[in-house]
Amino acid sequence: MLDLRILLGLVAVVGFAVAANVMLKLGAGATQAERIIFGLLGWQTACGLALFGCGGMIYAVLLRWVPLNVAQAITAAQFIGVVLSASLVLSEPISPVRWVGIGCIAAGILVVGLTAQN
């Protein structure tokens, strides 16, 4: 079983990735006038990139204590988080087939997390 600090770190990595993806999507719709950074990036895109960077730094530190195969499997929760966030924030629909996929991902994460060896 994973140490609580490591688990919280992995949750933070997933949270940063989900927030980053939503911000990038919001930034993709920025008008030319809103692209204030070199005329290319809006503030949402810049925030999304910064969030990815923060999550990446935490992930790099966590890899000192967590096997890569375990860390990668658990951070796959970002796929679930992005789908749910896209539905809540961007009103993107979730089809029944996608719900099945979300369940499969969640089951896989649970199996890997519960069988992790430190």
N, CA, C and O atoms as CSV, one atom per row, in Angstrom:
chain,resi,resn,atom,element,x,y,z
A,1,MET,N,N,0.844,-1.180,0.000
A,1,MET,CA,C,0.000,0.000,0.000
A,1,MET,C,C,0.892,1.247,0.000
A,1,MET,O,O,1.981,1.241,0.573
A,2,LEU,N,N,0.420,2.300,-0.642
A,2,LEU,CA,C,1.205,3.520,-0.757
A,2,LEU,C,C,1.099,4.366,0.507
A,2,LEU,O,O,0.047,4.431,1.143
A,3,ASP,N,N,2.205,5.008,0.856
A,3,ASP,CA,C,2.259,5.959,1.963
A,3,ASP,C,C,1.295,7.112,1.664
A,3,ASP,O,O,1.125,7.491,0.505
A,4,LEU,N,N,0.669,7.666,2.694
A,4,LEU,CA,C,-0.322,8.728,2.523
A,4,LEU,C,C,0.263,9.951,1.820
A,4,LEU,O,O,-0.400,10.549,0.973
A,5,ARG,N,N,1.496,10.328,2.159
A,5,ARG,CA,C,2.122,11.490,1.511
A,5,ARG,C,C,2.309,11.250,0.018
A,5,ARG,O,O,2.091,12.147,-0.797
A,6,ILE,N,N,2.712,10.038,-0.333
A,6,ILE,CA,C,2.901,9.707,-1.744
A,6,ILE,C,C,1.561,9.722,-2.461
A,6,ILE,O,O,1.452,10.243,-3.571
A,7,LEU,N,N,0.547,9.155,-1.834
A,7,LEU,CA,C,-0.783,9.138,-2.438
A,7,LEU,C,C,-1.305,10.557,-2.645
A,7,LEU,O,O,-1.872,10.863,-3.694
A,8,LEU,N,N,-1.118,11.421,-1.654
A,8,LEU,CA,C,-1.539,12.818,-1.795
A,8,LEU,C,C,-0.763,13.519,-2.910
A,8,LEU,O,O,-1.323,14.330,-3.648
A,9,GLY,N,N,0.524,13.204,-3.028
A,9,GLY,CA,C,1.324,13.765,-4.113
A,9,GLY,C,C,0.814,13.331,-5.474
A,9,GLY,O,O,0.740,14.136,-6.402
A,10,LEU,N,N,0.462,12.058,-5.592
A,10,LEU,CA,C,-0.073,11.556,-6.859
A,10,LEU,C,C,-1.427,12.198,-7.172
A,10,LEU,O,O,-1.722,12.503,-8.327
A,11,VAL,N,N,-2.236,12.398,-6.149
A,11,VAL,CA,C,-3.518,13.089,-6.343
A,11,VAL,C,C,-3.266,14.522,-6.821
A,11,VAL,O,O,-3.983,15.020,-7.689
A,12,ALA,N,N,-2.256,15.181,-6.261
A,12,ALA,CA,C,-1.912,16.536,-6.695
A,12,ALA,C,C,-1.470,16.547,-8.153
A,12,ALA,O,O,-1.858,17.433,-8.914
A,13,VAL,N,N,-0.662,15.568,-8.543
A,13,VAL,CA,C,-0.215,15.477,-9.940
A,13,VAL,C,C,-1.422,15.348,-10.864
A,13,VAL,O,O,-1.507,16.027,-11.886
A,14,VAL,N,N,-2.346,14.478,-10.497
A,14,VAL,CA,C,-3.556,14.288,-11.304
A,14,VAL,C,C,-4.365,15.586,-11.346
A,14,VAL,O,O,-4.843,15.989,-12.407
A,15,GLY,N,N,-4.516,16.231,-10.205
A,15,GLY,CA,C,-5.262,17.486,-10.157
A,15,GLY,C,C,-4.653,18.569,-11.035
A,15,GLY,O,O,-5.368,19.276,-11.746
A,16,PHE,N,N,-3.333,18.698,-10.983
A,16,PHE,CA,C,-2.662,19.673,-11.843
A,16,PHE,C,C,-2.878,19.341,-13.319
A,16,PHE,O,O,-3.127,20.237,-14.125
A,17,ALA,N,N,-2.786,18.067,-13.676
A,17,ALA,CA,C,-2.962,17.667,-15.078
A,17,ALA,C,C,-4.380,17.946,-15.562
A,17,ALA,O,O,-4.576,18.420,-16.681
A,18,VAL,N,N,-5.357,17.656,-14.728
A,18,VAL,CA,C,-6.751,17.903,-15.105
A,18,VAL,C,C,-6.985,19.401,-15.282
A,18,VAL,O,O,-7.543,19.831,-16.291
A,19,ALA,N,N,-6.561,20.188,-14.305
A,19,ALA,CA,C,-6.731,21.643,-14.394
A,19,ALA,C,C,-5.990,22.203,-15.606
A,19,ALA,O,O,-6.498,23.093,-16.288
A,20,ALA,N,N,-4.799,21.691,-15.873
A,20,ALA,CA,C,-4.014,22.159,-17.018
A,20,ALA,C,C,-4.741,21.890,-18.327
A,20,ALA,O,O,-4.790,22.753,-19.203
A,21,ASN,N,N,-5.301,20.701,-18.463
A,21,ASN,CA,C,-6.024,20.365,-19.691
A,21,ASN,C,C,-7.237,21.261,-19.899
A,21,ASN,O,O,-7.490,21.713,-21.016
A,22,VAL,N,N,-7.983,21.519,-18.841
A,22,VAL,CA,C,-9.149,22.398,-18.954
A,22,VAL,C,C,-8.708,23.808,-19.336
A,22,VAL,O,O,-9.331,24.444,-20.186
A,23,MET,N,N,-7.641,24.297,-18.717
A,23,MET,CA,C,-7.157,25.638,-19.049
A,23,MET,C,C,-6.675,25.724,-20.497
A,23,MET,O,O,-6.919,26.723,-21.174
A,24,LEU,N,N,-5.993,24.684,-20.971
A,24,LEU,CA,C,-5.551,24.690,-22.370
A,24,LEU,C,C,-6.743,24.726,-23.320
A,24,LEU,O,O,-6.713,25.423,-24.334
A,25,LYS,N,N,-7.786,23.980,-22.992
A,25,LYS,CA,C,-8.984,23.984,-23.837
A,25,LYS,C,C,-9.636,25.360,-23.828
A,25,LYS,O,O,-10.039,25.865,-24.876
A,26,LEU,N,N,-9.739,25.966,-22.655
A,26,LEU,CA,C,-10.302,27.317,-22.576
A,26,LEU,C,C,-9.438,28.309,-23.352
A,26,LEU,O,O,-9.955,29.200,-24.026
A,27,GLY,N,N,-8.132,28.149,-23.251
A,27,GLY,CA,C,-7.213,29.034,-23.963
A,27,GLY,C,C,-7.249,28.855,-25.470
A,27,GLY,O,O,-6.940,29.781,-26.219
A,28,ALA,N,N,-7.627,27.662,-25.914
A,28,ALA,CA,C,-7.690,27.399,-27.357
A,28,ALA,C,C,-8.740,28.269,-28.036
A,28,ALA,O,O,-8.664,28.515,-29.240
A,29,GLY,N,N,-9.710,28.730,-27.275
A,29,GLY,CA,C,-10.749,29.579,-27.841
A,29,GLY,C,C,-10.466,31.062,-27.724
A,29,GLY,O,O,-11.333,31.882,-28.027
A,30,ALA,N,N,-9.272,31.420,-27.290
A,30,ALA,CA,C,-8.933,32.836,-27.105
A,30,ALA,C,C,-8.880,33.554,-28.448
A,30,ALA,O,O,-8.394,33.015,-29.442
A,31,THR,N,N,-9.384,34.766,-28.455
A,31,THR,CA,C,-9.308,35.580,-29.664
A,31,THR,C,C,-7.891,36.130,-29.818
A,31,THR,O,O,-7.083,36.056,-28.892
A,32,GLN,N,N,-7.602,36.674,-30.984
A,32,GLN,CA,C,-6.274,37.245,-31.227
A,32,GLN,C,C,-5.973,38.348,-30.219
A,32,GLN,O,O,-4.836,38.473,-29.764
A,33,ALA,N,N,-6.963,39.139,-29.869
A,33,ALA,CA,C,-6.765,40.231,-28.909
A,33,ALA,C,C,-6.451,39.703,-27.511
A,33,ALA,O,O,-5.774,40.372,-26.731
A,34,GLU,N,N,-6.942,38.505,-27.195
A,34,GLU,CA,C,-6.711,37.926,-25.869
A,34,GLU,C,C,-5.374,37.199,-25.768
A,34,GLU,O,O,-4.944,36.841,-24.672
A,35,ARG,N,N,-4.722,36.981,-26.893
A,35,ARG,CA,C,-3.434,36.277,-26.891
A,35,ARG,C,C,-2.332,37.274,-26.567
A,35,ARG,O,O,-1.685,37.827,-27.456
A,36,ILE,N,N,-2.137,37.486,-25.283
A,36,ILE,CA,C,-1.272,38.571,-24.819
A,36,ILE,C,C,0.204,38.197,-24.745
A,36,ILE,O,O,1.053,39.080,-24.628
A,37,ILE,N,N,0.524,36.920,-24.811
A,37,ILE,CA,C,1.916,36.493,-24.683
A,37,ILE,C,C,2.457,36.201,-26.080
A,37,ILE,O,O,2.141,35.171,-26.676
A,38,PHE,N,N,3.266,37.106,-26.588
A,38,PHE,CA,C,3.856,37.011,-27.923
A,38,PHE,C,C,2.791,36.886,-29.017
A,38,PHE,O,O,3.081,36.412,-30.116
A,39,GLY,N,N,1.587,37.303,-28.721
A,39,GLY,CA,C,0.511,37.202,-29.698
A,39,GLY,C,C,0.056,35.779,-29.959
A,39,GLY,O,O,-0.757,35.540,-30.853
A,40,LEU,N,N,0.573,34.829,-29.185
A,40,LEU,CA,C,0.259,33.419,-29.408
A,40,LEU,C,C,-0.588,32.804,-28.305
A,40,LEU,O,O,-1.460,31.976,-28.567
A,41,LEU,N,N,-0.324,33.215,-27.072
A,41,LEU,CA,C,-0.945,32.554,-25.934
A,41,LEU,C,C,-1.810,33.507,-25.123
A,41,LEU,O,O,-1.416,34.637,-24.834
A,42,GLY,N,N,-2.985,33.034,-24.766
A,42,GLY,CA,C,-3.820,33.759,-23.822
A,42,GLY,C,C,-3.444,33.355,-22.408
A,42,GLY,O,O,-2.639,32.446,-22.204
A,43,TRP,N,N,-4.029,34.032,-21.441
A,43,TRP,CA,C,-3.671,33.741,-20.050
A,43,TRP,C,C,-4.075,32.328,-19.648
A,43,TRP,O,O,-3.398,31.705,-18.830
A,44,GLN,N,N,-5.177,31.807,-20.215
A,44,GLN,CA,C,-5.581,30.446,-19.866
A,44,GLN,C,C,-4.551,29.426,-20.339
A,44,GLN,O,O,-4.235,28.478,-19.621
A,45,THR,N,N,-4.037,29.619,-21.531
A,45,THR,CA,C,-3.024,28.709,-22.061
A,45,THR,C,C,-1.755,28.787,-21.224
A,45,THR,O,O,-1.154,27.762,-20.905
A,46,ALA,N,N,-1.349,29.992,-20.870
A,46,ALA,CA,C,-0.156,30.156,-20.029
A,46,ALA,C,C,-0.354,29.469,-18.679
A,46,ALA,O,O,0.557,28.811,-18.176
A,47,CYS,N,N,-1.534,29.619,-18.095
A,47,CYS,CA,C,-1.824,28.939,-16.824
A,47,CYS,C,C,-1.790,27.428,-16.995
A,47,CYS,O,O,-1.255,26.716,-16.145
A,48,GLY,N,N,-2.358,26.939,-18.085
A,48,GLY,CA,C,-2.343,25.500,-18.345
A,48,GLY,C,C,-0.931,24.955,-18.431
A,48,GLY,O,O,-0.631,23.906,-17.861
A,49,LEU,N,N,-0.068,25.655,-19.138
A,49,LEU,CA,C,1.322,25.211,-19.255
A,49,LEU,C,C,2.029,25.251,-17.900
A,49,LEU,O,O,2.809,24.357,-17.573
A,50,ALA,N,N,1.750,26.295,-17.118
A,50,ALA,CA,C,2.354,26.392,-15.781
A,50,ALA,C,C,1.868,25.261,-14.877
A,50,ALA,O,O,2.646,24.705,-14.102
A,51,LEU,N,N,0.591,24.924,-14.973
A,51,LEU,CA,C,0.046,23.826,-14.167
A,51,LEU,C,C,0.688,22.497,-14.549
A,51,LEU,O,O,1.002,21.684,-13.679
A,52,PHE,N,N,0.883,22.274,-15.844
A,52,PHE,CA,C,1.592,21.060,-16.272
A,52,PHE,C,C,2.997,21.029,-15.678
A,52,PHE,O,O,3.465,19.980,-15.235
A,53,GLY,N,N,3.665,22.178,-15.669
A,53,GLY,CA,C,5.010,22.251,-15.097
A,53,GLY,C,C,5.026,21.931,-13.612
A,53,GLY,O,O,5.896,21.198,-13.142
A,54,CYS,N,N,4.068,22.475,-12.871
A,54,CYS,CA,C,3.987,22.193,-11.424
A,54,CYS,C,C,3.742,20.712,-11.174
A,54,CYS,O,O,4.394,20.102,-10.327
A,55,GLY,N,N,2.809,20.144,-11.906
A,55,GLY,CA,C,2.533,18.718,-11.757
A,55,GLY,C,C,3.732,17.867,-12.123
A,55,GLY,O,O,4.007,16.859,-11.473
A,56,GLY,N,N,4.445,18.272,-13.161
A,56,GLY,CA,C,5.640,17.537,-13.574
A,56,GLY,C,C,6.734,17.556,-12.525
A,56,GLY,O,O,7.431,16.561,-12.328
A,57,MET,N,N,6.886,18.691,-11.848
A,57,MET,CA,C,7.900,18.765,-10.786
A,57,MET,C,C,7.540,17.855,-9.614
A,57,MET,O,O,8.401,17.158,-9.078
A,58,ILE,N,N,6.284,17.863,-9.224
A,58,ILE,CA,C,5.856,16.977,-8.132
A,58,ILE,C,C,6.051,15.521,-8.538
A,58,ILE,O,O,6.525,14.710,-7.742
A,59,TYR,N,N,5.689,15.193,-9.767
A,59,TYR,CA,C,5.825,13.827,-10.275
A,59,TYR,C,C,7.287,13.380,-10.254
A,59,TYR,O,O,7.597,12.257,-9.857
A,60,ALA,N,N,8.171,14.265,-10.683
A,60,ALA,CA,C,9.601,13.931,-10.696
A,60,ALA,C,C,10.106,13.614,-9.296
A,60,ALA,O,O,10.909,12.698,-9.118
A,61,VAL,N,N,9.646,14.359,-8.307
A,61,VAL,CA,C,10.044,14.092,-6.920
A,61,VAL,C,C,9.456,12.765,-6.445
A,61,VAL,O,O,10.148,11.975,-5.804
A,62,LEU,N,N,8.198,12.521,-6.754
A,62,LEU,CA,C,7.544,11.281,-6.318
A,62,LEU,C,C,8.216,10.033,-6.883
A,62,LEU,O,O,8.203,8.975,-6.255
A,63,LEU,N,N,8.800,10.163,-8.065
A,63,LEU,CA,C,9.449,8.998,-8.679
A,63,LEU,C,C,10.665,8.518,-7.887
A,63,LEU,O,O,11.182,7.432,-8.148
A,64,ARG,N,N,11.122,9.313,-6.929
A,64,ARG,CA,C,12.198,8.855,-6.041
A,64,ARG,C,C,11.719,7.687,-5.183
A,64,ARG,O,O,12.507,6.811,-4.828
A,65,TRP,N,N,10.431,7.675,-4.852
A,65,TRP,CA,C,9.907,6.697,-3.900
A,65,TRP,C,C,8.896,5.721,-4.494
A,65,TRP,O,O,8.587,4.700,-3.879
A,66,VAL,N,N,8.385,6.022,-5.669
A,66,VAL,CA,C,7.337,5.189,-6.263
A,66,VAL,C,C,7.863,4.560,-7.545
A,66,VAL,O,O,8.443,5.258,-8.376
A,67,PRO,N,N,7.671,3.249,-7.722
A,67,PRO,CA,C,8.061,2.638,-8.993
A,67,PRO,C,C,7.303,3.306,-10.154
A,67,PRO,O,O,6.131,3.657,-10.017
A,68,LEU,N,N,7.966,3.472,-11.263
A,68,LEU,CA,C,7.367,4.146,-12.414
A,68,LEU,C,C,6.066,3.483,-12.841
A,68,LEU,O,O,5.095,4.171,-13.156
A,69,ASN,N,N,6.036,2.145,-12.855
A,69,ASN,CA,C,4.818,1.473,-13.325
A,69,ASN,C,C,3.629,1.757,-12.408
A,69,ASN,O,O,2.493,1.815,-12.878
A,70,VAL,N,N,3.869,1.933,-11.131
A,70,VAL,CA,C,2.790,2.255,-10.189
A,70,VAL,C,C,2.376,3.719,-10.348
A,70,VAL,O,O,1.187,4.026,-10.428
A,71,ALA,N,N,3.353,4.613,-10.393
A,71,ALA,CA,C,3.054,6.042,-10.523
A,71,ALA,C,C,2.284,6.319,-11.808
A,71,ALA,O,O,1.303,7.062,-11.800
A,72,GLN,N,N,2.722,5.730,-12.895
A,72,GLN,CA,C,2.066,5.961,-14.175
A,72,GLN,C,C,0.642,5.415,-14.175
A,72,GLN,O,O,-0.270,6.048,-14.707
A,73,ALA,N,N,0.457,4.248,-13.583
A,73,ALA,CA,C,-0.887,3.668,-13.535
A,73,ALA,C,C,-1.837,4.529,-12.707
A,73,ALA,O,O,-2.980,4.755,-13.103
A,74,ILE,N,N,-1.367,5.004,-11.570
A,74,ILE,CA,C,-2.238,5.810,-10.709
A,74,ILE,C,C,-2.533,7.168,-11.340
A,74,ILE,O,O,-3.652,7.670,-11.233
A,75,THR,N,N,-1.548,7.759,-11.992
A,75,THR,CA,C,-1.799,9.056,-12.625
A,75,THR,C,C,-2.685,8.926,-13.860
A,75,THR,O,O,-3.087,9.937,-14.437
A,76,ALA,N,N,-2.991,7.710,-14.271
A,76,ALA,CA,C,-3.966,7.515,-15.347
A,76,ALA,C,C,-5.341,8.022,-14.924
A,76,ALA,O,O,-6.233,8.178,-15.759
A,77,ALA,N,N,-5.511,8.276,-13.641
A,77,ALA,CA,C,-6.767,8.860,-13.159
A,77,ALA,C,C,-7.032,10.215,-13.804
A,77,ALA,O,O,-8.166,10.695,-13.798
A,78,GLN,N,N,-5.992,10.836,-14.362
A,78,GLN,CA,C,-6.207,12.108,-15.041
A,78,GLN,C,C,-7.152,11.944,-16.223
A,78,GLN,O,O,-7.872,12.883,-16.561
A,79,PHE,N,N,-7.169,10.771,-16.863
A,79,PHE,CA,C,-8.084,10.554,-17.981
A,79,PHE,C,C,-9.532,10.623,-17.505
A,79,PHE,O,O,-10.396,11.163,-18.195
A,80,ILE,N,N,-9.785,10.074,-16.330
A,80,ILE,CA,C,-11.122,10.152,-15.744
A,80,ILE,C,C,-11.428,11.597,-15.368
A,80,ILE,O,O,-12.507,12.112,-15.664
A,81,GLY,N,N,-10.472,12.243,-14.713
A,81,GLY,CA,C,-10.666,13.621,-14.283
A,81,GLY,C,C,-10.917,14.577,-15.431
A,81,GLY,O,O,-11.742,15.483,-15.318
A,82,VAL,N,N,-10.213,14.382,-16.535
A,82,VAL,CA,C,-10.394,15.268,-17.688
A,82,VAL,C,C,-11.785,15.081,-18.289
A,82,VAL,O,O,-12.447,16.061,-18.628
A,83,VAL,N,N,-12.232,13.842,-18.422
A,83,VAL,CA,C,-13.566,13.597,-18.979
A,83,VAL,C,C,-14.640,14.222,-18.085
A,83,VAL,O,O,-15.554,14.885,-18.576
A,84,LEU,N,N,-14.525,14.008,-16.776
A,84,LEU,CA,C,-15.515,14.567,-15.848
A,84,LEU,C,C,-15.463,16.094,-15.823
A,84,LEU,O,O,-16.507,16.747,-15.807
A,85,SER,N,N,-14.262,16.665,-15.821
A,85,SER,CA,C,-14.119,18.121,-15.822
A,85,SER,C,C,-14.636,18.731,-17.114
A,85,SER,O,O,-15.273,19.784,-17.101
A,86,ALA,N,N,-14.362,18.071,-18.223
A,86,ALA,CA,C,-14.860,18.570,-19.507
A,86,ALA,C,C,-16.386,18.584,-19.519
A,86,ALA,O,O,-17.004,19.476,-20.099
A,87,SER,N,N,-16.974,17.600,-18.882
A,87,SER,CA,C,-18.431,17.561,-18.796
A,87,SER,C,C,-18.959,18.681,-17.902
A,87,SER,O,O,-19.913,19.373,-18.258
A,88,LEU,N,N,-18.332,18.853,-16.736
A,88,LEU,CA,C,-18.807,19.850,-15.773
A,88,LEU,C,C,-18.506,21.286,-16.198
A,88,LEU,O,O,-19.363,22.163,-16.087
A,89,VAL,N,N,-17.296,21.523,-16.682
A,89,VAL,CA,C,-16.864,22.893,-16.984
A,89,VAL,C,C,-17.213,23.302,-18.410
A,89,VAL,O,O,-17.619,24.439,-18.654
A,90,LEU,N,N,-17.054,22.379,-19.346
A,90,LEU,CA,C,-17.217,22.712,-20.759
A,90,LEU,C,C,-18.506,22.168,-21.368
A,90,LEU,O,O,-18.758,22.349,-22.559
A,91,SER,N,N,-19.315,21.506,-20.558
A,91,SER,CA,C,-20.588,20.915,-21.002
A,91,SER,C,C,-20.417,19.889,-22.117
A,91,SER,O,O,-21.295,19.737,-22.966
A,92,GLU,N,N,-19.285,19.186,-22.113
A,92,GLU,CA,C,-19.082,18.113,-23.085
A,92,GLU,C,C,-19.825,16.870,-22.598
A,92,GLU,O,O,-19.754,16.533,-21.416
A,93,PRO,N,N,-20.537,16.187,-23.496
A,93,PRO,CA,C,-21.326,15.023,-23.075
A,93,PRO,C,C,-20.450,13.807,-22.773
A,93,PRO,O,O,-19.354,13.660,-23.313
A,94,ILE,N,N,-20.962,12.943,-21.899
A,94,ILE,CA,C,-20.315,11.659,-21.613
A,94,ILE,C,C,-21.300,10.572,-22.018
A,94,ILE,O,O,-22.353,10.417,-21.400
A,95,SER,N,N,-20.957,9.831,-23.042
A,95,SER,CA,C,-21.848,8.772,-23.529
A,95,SER,C,C,-21.794,7.561,-22.598
A,95,SER,O,O,-20.860,7.428,-21.807
A,96,PRO,N,N,-22.787,6.684,-22.687
A,96,PRO,CA,C,-22.760,5.460,-21.876
A,96,PRO,C,C,-21.502,4.613,-22.114
A,96,PRO,O,O,-20.970,4.015,-21.179
A,97,VAL,N,N,-21.041,4.566,-23.338
A,97,VAL,CA,C,-19.833,3.791,-23.642
A,97,VAL,C,C,-18.624,4.401,-22.938
A,97,VAL,O,O,-17.754,3.676,-22.456
A,98,ARG,N,N,-18.569,5.710,-22.879
A,98,ARG,CA,C,-17.466,6.363,-22.154
A,98,ARG,C,C,-17.528,6.060,-20.667
A,98,ARG,O,O,-16.491,5.899,-20.023
A,99,TRP,N,N,-18.736,5.979,-20.112
A,99,TRP,CA,C,-18.860,5.611,-18.700
A,99,TRP,C,C,-18.285,4.226,-18.453
A,99,TRP,O,O,-17.659,3.982,-17.422
A,100,VAL,N,N,-18.497,3.320,-19.400
A,100,VAL,CA,C,-17.906,1.979,-19.282
A,100,VAL,C,C,-16.385,2.091,-19.293
A,100,VAL,O,O,-15.706,1.450,-18.491
A,101,GLY,N,N,-15.856,2.899,-20.193
A,101,GLY,CA,C,-14.408,3.113,-20.250
A,101,GLY,C,C,-13.864,3.714,-18.971
A,101,GLY,O,O,-12.805,3.311,-18.491
A,102,ILE,N,N,-14.586,4.679,-18.417
A,102,ILE,CA,C,-14.173,5.290,-17.151
A,102,ILE,C,C,-14.130,4.236,-16.053
A,102,ILE,O,O,-13.205,4.216,-15.241
A,103,GLY,N,N,-15.129,3.364,-16.029
A,103,GLY,CA,C,-15.149,2.284,-15.038
A,103,GLY,C,C,-13.970,1.347,-15.191
A,103,GLY,O,O,-13.385,0.914,-14.198
A,104,CYS,N,N,-13.616,1.029,-16.431
A,104,CYS,CA,C,-12.461,0.148,-16.679
A,104,CYS,C,C,-11.160,0.802,-16.215
A,104,CYS,O,O,-10.315,0.150,-15.601
A,105,ILE,N,N,-11.006,2.083,-16.510
A,105,ILE,CA,C,-9.803,2.793,-16.066
A,105,ILE,C,C,-9.739,2.809,-14.543
A,105,ILE,O,O,-8.688,2.547,-13.958
A,106,ALA,N,N,-10.864,3.117,-13.904
A,106,ALA,CA,C,-10.900,3.160,-12.438
A,106,ALA,C,C,-10.561,1.797,-11.843
A,106,ALA,O,O,-9.827,1.714,-10.858
A,107,ALA,N,N,-11.089,0.737,-12.432
A,107,ALA,CA,C,-10.793,-0.613,-11.931
A,107,ALA,C,C,-9.310,-0.927,-12.078
A,107,ALA,O,O,-8.706,-1.499,-11.171
A,108,GLY,N,N,-8.724,-0.562,-13.201
A,108,GLY,CA,C,-7.297,-0.798,-13.408
A,108,GLY,C,C,-6.434,-0.041,-12.419
A,108,GLY,O,O,-5.462,-0.580,-11.890
A,109,ILE,N,N,-6.788,1.206,-12.171
A,109,ILE,CA,C,-6.044,2.009,-11.198
A,109,ILE,C,C,-6.146,1.385,-9.813
A,109,ILE,O,O,-5.157,1.310,-9.084
A,110,LEU,N,N,-7.331,0.944,-9.459
A,110,LEU,CA,C,-7.545,0.323,-8.153
A,110,LEU,C,C,-6.711,-0.947,-7.998
A,110,LEU,O,O,-6.085,-1.156,-6.959
A,111,VAL,N,N,-6.700,-1.788,-9.019
A,111,VAL,CA,C,-5.920,-3.029,-8.956
A,111,VAL,C,C,-4.435,-2.721,-8.803
A,111,VAL,O,O,-3.765,-3.305,-7.951
A,112,VAL,N,N,-3.918,-1.812,-9.618
A,112,VAL,CA,C,-2.492,-1.479,-9.540
A,112,VAL,C,C,-2.163,-0.839,-8.195
A,112,VAL,O,O,-1.153,-1.175,-7.577
A,113,GLY,N,N,-3.009,0.079,-7.741
A,113,GLY,CA,C,-2.757,0.757,-6.471
A,113,GLY,C,C,-2.783,-0.179,-5.276
A,113,GLY,O,O,-1.959,-0.059,-4.370
A,114,LEU,N,N,-3.723,-1.105,-5.274
A,114,LEU,CA,C,-3.839,-2.025,-4.139
A,114,LEU,C,C,-2.758,-3.097,-4.122
A,114,LEU,O,O,-2.473,-3.676,-3.074
A,115,THR,N,N,-2.160,-3.362,-5.269
A,115,THR,CA,C,-1.131,-4.405,-5.334
A,115,THR,C,C,0.277,-3.834,-5.394
A,115,THR,O,O,1.239,-4.573,-5.602
A,116,ALA,N,N,0.406,-2.513,-5.212
A,116,ALA,CA,C,1.724,-1.865,-5.294
A,116,ALA,C,C,2.628,-2.359,-4.176
A,116,ALA,O,O,2.218,-2.466,-3.020
A,117,GLN,N,N,3.856,-2.655,-4.542
A,117,GLN,CA,C,4.879,-3.076,-3.583
A,117,GLN,C,C,5.878,-1.945,-3.418
A,117,GLN,O,O,6.370,-1.406,-4.409
A,118,ASN,N,N,6.180,-1.584,-2.198
A,118,ASN,CA,C,7.198,-0.541,-1.946
A,118,ASN,C,C,8.540,-1.178,-1.720
A,118,ASN,O,O,9.525,-0.477,-1.492
